[in-house]
Amino acid sequence: MANSKVLAKKELAYVPIIGWMWYFVEMIFCTRKWEQDRQTVAKSLLHLRDYPENYLFLIHCEGTRFTEKKHQISMQVAQAKGLPSLKHHLLPRTKGFAITVKCLRDVVPAVYDCTLNFRNNENPTLLGVLNGKKYHADCYVRRIPMEDIPEDEDKCSAWLHKLYQEKDAFQEEYYRTGVFPETPWVPPRRPWALVNWLFWASLLLYPLFQFLVSMVSSGSSVTLASLVLIFCMASMGVRWMIGVTEIDKGSAYGNIDNKQKQID
């Protein structure tokens, strides 16, 4: 579905083009500090109750990307709270999920639990995608009716922890056998999506191509120097945005500095 909303960290709102676009299409941003987010996130979610079109709301309950360091700290928190350890996931942050369920209940009919894996231990990056590299993914999706999720916050939190234990078992099975449970389904190719992209790319890029040709053919050293400068700045900007997607350059959220906050 093209119409999607997401609960994302506030820093992404400042990413040129992508972040600005997300802001204007009413994505929900959070600081990942519950004292600050409680009111603002709830207000934004309640606003979505009256959204005129169907939409998907995406939430990553772990709150950050998986690294071995963050996993080790997360499991220390799980042990301190008396929760079962997870081998392939971080401990889910239950408060954001609970308030999302509370605010969107009776509007959103179901939760779709998705577990994604890339074959052959591939580590996809935006740079790889831009370079045309192919990544092969398997996604396990379960539909959970909203009425099956407890309304009470504590019971909802316990339900989410149980869900992650199941997800961890699915992940372990995938690493052992290379497949998820149930019968796999391969979606058909959609050629019209490619045709549509080629049409708009040609329509929009042709004037830009003409403009670049005219600048190069003008022979002006100032014009050429300006063109090279703009190209270098654009390349640096794109590389910076790509860095946001790389796991080893991710935020410190979930590291040792935040361990005490997680326990609290």
BAGUSE-458424 format. One line per 8 residues: number of its first residue (from 1); for each residue x, y, z of N, C-alpha, C. Coordinates in steps of 0.1 Angstrom, whole numbers, plus 5000, padded with zeros to 4 digits. Example, Ala and Ser with C-alpha at 12.3 -4.5 7.8 and 13.67 -1.06 7.14 Angstrom:
REM residues 2
1 = 5132 4943 5078 5123 4955 5078 5132 4967 5078  5128 4978 5071 5137 4989 5071 5129 5000 5079;
***
This chain:
REM residues 264
1 = 5008 4988 5000 5000 5000 5000 5009 5012 5000  5006 5022 4991 5014 5033 4990 5013 5043 5002  5001 5043 5008 4999 5053 5019 5003 5047 5032  5015 5050 5036 5021 5045 5049 5025 5056 5058  5024 5053 5071 5029 5062 5082 5039 5055 5090  5048 5062 5097 5058 5055 5104 5061 5063 5117  5065 5056 5127 5070 5062 5140 5086 5061 5139  5092 5073 5137 5106 5073 5134 5113 5083 5144;
9 = 5126 5081 5145 5134 5091 5154 5134 5105 5147  5134 5115 5156 5133 5128 5152 5144 5133 5142  5156 5127 5144 5167 5131 5136 5165 5129 5121  5156 5119 5118 5154 5117 5103 5146 5128 5097  5139 5136 5105 5131 5147 5099 5140 5158 5093  5153 5158 5097 5162 5168 5092 5170 5163 5080  5168 5150 5076 5175 5145 5064 5169 5152 5051  5178 5158 5043 5173 5166 5031 5164 5157 5023;
17 = 5154 5163 5017 5144 5157 5008 5136 5146 5015  5142 5135 5019 5134 5124 5024 5128 5128 5037  5136 5133 5046 5130 5138 5059 5120 5149 5058  5122 5158 5049 5113 5169 5047 5100 5163 5042  5101 5154 5032 5089 5148 5026 5081 5141 5037  5088 5133 5046 5081 5126 5057 5074 5136 5066  5080 5147 5068 5074 5157 5077 5060 5162 5072  5060 5165 5059 5048 5171 5053 5037 5160 5050;
25 = 5041 5147 5050 5030 5137 5048 5026 5131 5062  5029 5139 5073 5024 5136 5086 5030 5123 5092  5043 5120 5090 5049 5110 5097 5051 5114 5112  5052 5104 5121 5053 5108 5135 5067 5106 5140  5073 5116 5145 5087 5116 5150 5087 5116 5165  5097 5109 5170 5099 5109 5185 5113 5111 5189  5116 5115 5201 5129 5117 5206 5135 5105 5212  5126 5094 5214 5130 5082 5221 5133 5084 5236;
33 = 5127 5095 5241 5127 5097 5255 5112 5098 5260  5108 5088 5267 5094 5086 5270 5087 5098 5276  5095 5105 5285 5089 5117 5292 5085 5128 5282  5093 5129 5271 5090 5139 5261 5080 5134 5251  5080 5121 5248 5072 5116 5237 5058 5112 5241  5055 5110 5254 5042 5105 5258 5031 5113 5252  5031 5126 5254 5020 5135 5249 5021 5137 5234  5033 5140 5229 5033 5144 5215 5030 5132 5206;
41 = 5035 5120 5209 5032 5108 5201 5017 5105 5202  5011 5105 5214 4997 5102 5216 4988 5112 5208  4992 5125 5208 4984 5135 5201 4985 5132 5186  4996 5129 5180 4998 5126 5166 4990 5113 5162  4990 5103 5171 4983 5091 5168 4968 5093 5168  4963 5101 5177 4949 5104 5178 4945 5112 5166  4954 5120 5160 4951 5127 5148 4949 5118 5136  4956 5107 5136 4955 5097 5126 4942 5089 5126;
49 = 4934 5090 5137 4921 5083 5137 4912 5089 5127  4913 5101 5124 4904 5108 5114 4910 5109 5100  4921 5101 5098 4928 5102 5085 4918 5097 5074  4916 5104 5063 4906 5101 5053 4908 5089 5045  4921 5084 5044 4924 5072 5036 4929 5061 5044  4929 5049 5038 4935 5037 5044 4950 5039 5044  4956 5034 5055 4971 5035 5056 4977 5023 5064  4990 5021 5063 4997 5012 5071 5005 5021 5081;
57 = 5006 5017 5093 5014 5024 5103 5025 5015 5107  5038 5019 5105 5049 5011 5107 5056 5014 5120  5059 5004 5128 5066 5007 5141 5076 4996 5143  5089 5000 5147 5099 4990 5149 5101 4990 5165  5096 4980 5171 5095 4979 5185 5108 4979 5192  5119 4974 5186 5132 4973 5192 5138 4987 5193  5133 4997 5186 5137 5011 5187 5150 5015 5181  5158 5005 5177 5171 5008 5170 5176 4996 5163;
65 = 5187 4997 5155 5192 4986 5147 5200 4977 5156  5200 4964 5152 5207 4954 5159 5222 4954 5157  5229 4955 5168 5244 4953 5168 5247 4943 5180  5259 4937 5180 5262 4928 5190 5263 4935 5204  5269 4947 5204 5270 4955 5216 5256 4958 5222  5247 4963 5213 5234 4967 5218 5226 4954 5223  5229 4943 5216 5222 4930 5220 5227 4926 5234  5240 4927 5236 5245 4923 5249 5239 4931 5260;
73 = 5239 4944 5258 5233 4953 5268 5218 4951 5270  5211 4949 5259 5197 4946 5260 5194 4933 5268  5202 4923 5266 5199 4911 5273 5203 4912 5288  5212 4921 5292 5215 4924 5306 5202 4931 5312  5196 4939 5304 5183 4946 5309 5173 4935 5311  5172 4926 5301 5162 4915 5302 5164 4907 5314  5176 4903 5317 5179 4895 5329 5176 4903 5342  5178 4916 5342 5175 4924 5354 5160 4925 5356;
81 = 5152 4924 5345 5137 4925 5346 5131 4912 5347  5139 4901 5347 5133 4888 5348 5126 4883 5335  5131 4888 5324 5125 4884 5311 5133 4874 5304  5127 4865 5295 5135 4856 5288 5145 4862 5278  5157 4856 5276 5167 4862 5267 5162 4859 5253  5166 4869 5244 5164 4867 5230 5178 4866 5223  5178 4857 5213 5191 4854 5206 5193 4863 5194  5182 4866 5187 5183 4873 5174 5177 4887 5174;
89 = 5171 4891 5186 5164 4904 5187 5169 4912 5199  5166 4925 5199 5168 4933 5211 5155 4932 5219  5156 4936 5231 5144 4937 5239 5134 4947 5234  5121 4944 5231 5112 4954 5225 5109 4965 5235  5107 4977 5230 5103 4988 5238 5088 4988 5238  5082 4985 5249 5067 4982 5249 5058 4994 5250  5063 5005 5256 5055 5017 5258 5050 5023 5245  5059 5024 5235 5055 5030 5222 5044 5021 5215;
97 = 5046 5008 5216 5036 4999 5210 5023 4999 5217  5024 5000 5231 5011 5000 5238 5003 5012 5236  5009 5024 5235 5002 5036 5232 4997 5037 5218  5004 5031 5209 4999 5030 5195 4987 5021 5194  4987 5010 5200 4975 5001 5201 4963 5008 5207  4966 5015 5218 4955 5022 5225 4949 5033 5217  4957 5041 5210 4952 5052 5202 4945 5048 5189  4950 5037 5183 4944 5033 5170 4934 5021 5171;
105 = 4931 5017 5183 4922 5006 5185 4908 5011 5179  4901 5002 5173 4888 5004 5167 4889 5012 5154  4901 5015 5150 4904 5022 5137 4912 5013 5128  4923 5008 5134 4932 4998 5127 4927 4984 5130  4924 4976 5120 4917 4963 5123 4927 4952 5128  4940 4953 5124 4949 4942 5127 4964 4947 5128  4972 4939 5134 4987 4942 5135 4993 4931 5126  5002 4935 5117 5009 4926 5108 5024 4925 5114;
113 = 5027 4913 5119 5040 4911 5125 5049 4906 5113  5060 4913 5111 5069 4910 5099 5083 4907 5105  5088 4896 5100 5102 4892 5103 5109 4891 5090  5120 4899 5088 5127 4900 5076 5141 4894 5077  5145 4886 5067 5158 4881 5066 5164 4882 5052  5177 4884 5051 5184 4884 5038 5192 4871 5037  5191 4865 5025 5198 4852 5023 5213 4854 5023  5220 4843 5026 5234 4842 5025 5241 4853 5034;
121 = 5235 4856 5045 5240 4866 5054 5244 4880 5048  5236 4883 5038 5238 4896 5031 5235 4908 5040  5242 4918 5039 5241 4930 5047 5237 4942 5038  5225 4944 5034 5221 4954 5024 5224 4968 5029  5228 4977 5020 5230 4991 5023 5223 4999 5011  5220 5011 5014 5215 5020 5004 5224 5022 4992  5237 5023 4996 5248 5024 4985 5247 5012 4976  5246 5000 4982 5245 4988 4973 5233 4988 4964;
129 = 5222 4993 4969 5210 4994 4961 5212 5004 4950  5218 5016 4953 5220 5026 4942 5230 5021 4932  5239 5012 4936 5249 5006 4927 5243 4994 4919  5230 4991 4921 5224 4980 4914 5226 4966 4919  5231 4965 4931 5233 4952 4937 5220 4946 4941  5218 4933 4938 5206 4925 4941 5207 4919 4955  5196 4921 4963 5196 4914 4976 5183 4905 4976  5185 4893 4981 5174 4883 4982 5169 4882 4996;
137 = 5156 4886 4997 5150 4886 5011 5139 4877 5012  5137 4872 5025 5125 4864 5028 5118 4872 5040  5105 4873 5039 5097 4880 5049 5086 4871 5054  5085 4869 5067 5075 4861 5073 5065 4871 5079  5052 4870 5075 5042 4880 5079 5030 4872 5086  5026 4877 5097 5015 4871 5104 5004 4882 5107  4992 4880 5104 4981 4889 5107 4975 4886 5121  4975 4896 5129 4970 4894 5143 4959 4904 5145;
145 = 4946 4899 5146 4935 4909 5148 4937 4917 5161  4933 4930 5160 4935 4939 5171 4928 4935 5184  4917 4928 5182 4910 4923 5194 4917 4912 5202  4928 4906 5196 4936 4896 5203 4947 4902 5211  4948 4916 5210 4959 4923 5218 4952 4929 5230  4958 4926 5242 4951 4932 5254 4951 4947 5254  4941 4952 5261 4939 4967 5262 4948 4972 5273  4949 4965 5284 4956 4969 5296 4971 4970 5292;
153 = 4978 4981 5296 4991 4984 5292 5001 4973 5296  5000 4969 5309 5009 4958 5314 5007 4945 5306  4994 4942 5304 4991 4929 5297 4996 4930 5282  4995 4942 5277 4999 4945 5263 5014 4943 5262  5021 4948 5272 5036 4947 5272 5040 4932 5273  5033 4925 5282 5036 4910 5283 5033 4903 5270  5023 4907 5263 5019 4901 5250 5030 4904 5240  5035 4916 5240 5046 4919 5230 5059 4911 5233;
161 = 5062 4910 5246 5074 4902 5249 5072 4887 5245  5060 4882 5246 5058 4868 5242 5059 4867 5226  5054 4878 5219 5055 4878 5205 5069 4878 5200  5078 4885 5207 5092 4885 5204 5099 4872 5206  5094 4865 5216 5100 4852 5219 5096 4842 5207  5084 4844 5202 5080 4836 5190 5088 4840 5178  5090 4853 5176 5098 4858 5165 5113 4853 5166  5118 4852 5178 5131 4847 5179 5132 4832 5175;
169 = 5122 4825 5178 5121 4811 5174 5120 4809 5159  5113 4818 5153 5112 4818 5138 5125 4821 5132  5132 4831 5138 5145 4835 5133 5155 4823 5134  5155 4816 5145 5164 4805 5148 5161 4794 5138  5148 4791 5135 5144 4781 5125 5149 4785 5111  5149 4798 5108 5153 4803 5095 5168 4801 5093  5176 4804 5104 5191 4802 5103 5194 4787 5102  5186 4779 5108 5189 4764 5108 5185 4758 5094;
177 = 5174 4762 5088 5168 4755 5076 5169 4764 5064  5170 4777 5065 5170 4786 5054 5156 4790 5049  5146 4786 5056 5132 4790 5053 5124 4792 5065  5113 4800 5064 5104 4803 5075 5093 4792 5075  5086 4790 5086 5075 4780 5086 5064 4784 5076  5055 4775 5073 5044 4777 5064 5048 4776 5049  5039 4777 5040 5042 4775 5026 5046 4789 5020  5058 4790 5014 5062 4803 5009 5054 4807 4997;
185 = 5053 4821 4996 5046 4827 4984 5055 4837 4978  5056 4836 4965 5065 4846 4958 5055 4855 4950  5056 4868 4954 5047 4878 4947 5051 4879 4932  5041 4881 4923 5044 4882 4909 5051 4896 4906  5058 4896 4895 5065 4908 4891 5054 4918 4886  5057 4931 4888 5047 4941 4884 5054 4950 4874  5053 4947 4861 5060 4954 4850 5055 4969 4849  5043 4971 4853 5038 4985 4851 5044 4994 4861;
193 = 5049 4990 4872 5056 4998 4882 5069 5003 4875  5076 4994 4868 5089 4998 4861 5085 5008 4849  5075 5005 4842 5071 5014 4831 5068 5027 4836  5060 5028 4847 5057 5041 4853 5069 5049 4857  5079 5041 4863 5091 5048 4868 5099 5053 4856  5100 5045 4846 5108 5049 4834 5102 5062 4827  5088 5062 4827 5081 5073 4820 5084 5086 4828  5083 5086 4841 5085 5098 4849 5099 5102 4849;
201 = 5108 5092 4850 5122 5095 4850 5127 5102 4837  5122 5097 4826 5125 5103 4813 5119 5117 4812  5107 5119 4816 5100 5132 4815 5107 5142 4824  5112 5138 4836 5117 5148 4845 5132 5150 4842  5139 5140 4838 5154 5141 4837 5158 5147 4823  5150 5146 4813 5153 5152 4800 5156 5167 4800  5148 5175 4807 5152 5189 4808 5165 5192 4815  5167 5183 4826 5180 5185 4833 5191 5181 4824;
209 = 5190 5171 4817 5201 5167 4807 5204 5178 4797  5193 5184 4792 5195 5195 4782 5202 5207 4789  5199 5209 4801 5205 5220 4809 5220 5218 4811  5223 5206 4814 5237 5202 4817 5245 5203 4804  5239 5198 4793 5246 5199 4780 5249 5213 4776  5239 5222 4778 5240 5236 4774 5251 5243 4783  5252 5239 4796 5262 5245 4804 5276 5241 4800  5278 5228 4797 5291 5223 4793 5295 5229 4780;
217 = 5286 5230 4770 5289 5235 4757 5291 5250 4757  5288 5257 4768 5290 5272 4768 5305 5275 4768  5313 5266 4774 5327 5268 4774 5332 5278 4785  5323 5283 4793 5327 5293 4803 5334 5285 4815  5346 5289 4819 5353 5283 4830 5345 5284 4843  5339 5296 4845 5331 5298 4857 5319 5289 4858  5313 5287 4846 5301 5278 4846 5305 5264 4848  5316 5259 4842 5320 5246 4845 5325 5243 4859;
225 = 5332 5253 4865 5336 5252 4879 5324 5252 4888  5313 5259 4885 5301 5259 4893 5294 5246 4892  5294 5240 4880 5288 5227 4878 5295 5216 4886  5309 5216 4885 5316 5207 4893 5314 5208 4908  5313 5221 4913 5311 5223 4927 5297 5218 4931  5287 5220 4923 5274 5216 4926 5273 5200 4927  5280 5194 4917 5280 5180 4916 5287 5174 4929  5298 5180 4933 5306 5175 4945 5297 5177 4957;
233 = 5290 5188 4959 5282 5190 4970 5270 5180 4971  5264 5178 4959 5253 5168 4958 5258 5154 4962  5270 5150 4957 5276 5137 4960 5279 5136 4975  5284 5146 4981 5286 5146 4996 5273 5145 5003  5263 5152 4999 5250 5151 5005 5244 5137 5005  5245 5131 4993 5239 5118 4991 5247 5108 5000  5260 5109 5001 5268 5100 5009 5265 5102 5023  5262 5114 5028 5258 5116 5042 5245 5109 5045;
241 = 5236 5110 5035 5223 5104 5037 5224 5089 5038  5233 5084 5029 5235 5069 5029 5241 5065 5043  5249 5073 5049 5255 5070 5062 5245 5068 5073  5233 5074 5071 5223 5073 5081 5217 5059 5081  5218 5052 5069 5213 5038 5068 5223 5027 5072  5235 5031 5074 5245 5020 5077 5245 5017 5092  5245 5004 5095 5244 5000 5109 5255 5004 5118  5268 5003 5112 5279 5007 5120 5281 5022 5123;
249 = 5272 5030 5116 5272 5044 5119 5258 5048 5125  5252 5039 5131 5239 5041 5137 5240 5049 5150  5229 5052 5156 5229 5060 5168 5234 5052 5180  5237 5059 5191 5241 5053 5203 5230 5048 5211  5218 5050 5206 5206 5045 5214 5206 5030 5216  5205 5026 5229 5206 5012 5232 5220 5008 5237  5230 5017 5236 5243 5014 5241 5244 5016 5256  5256 5015 5261 5258 5014 5276 5253 5027 5282;
257 = 5254 5039 5275 5250 5051 5281 5235 5051 5284  5227 5043 5277 5213 5043 5279 5208 5031 5287  5218 5023 5292 5214 5011 5299 5205 5014 5311  5209 5023 5319 5202 5026 5331 5187 5031 5328  5186 5039 5317 5173 5043 5313 5164 5031 5309  5170 5021 5302 5162 5010 5298 5157 5002 5311  5166 5001 5321 5162 4994 5333 5151 5001 5340  5152 5015 5340 5141 5023 5347 5128 5022 5339;
***
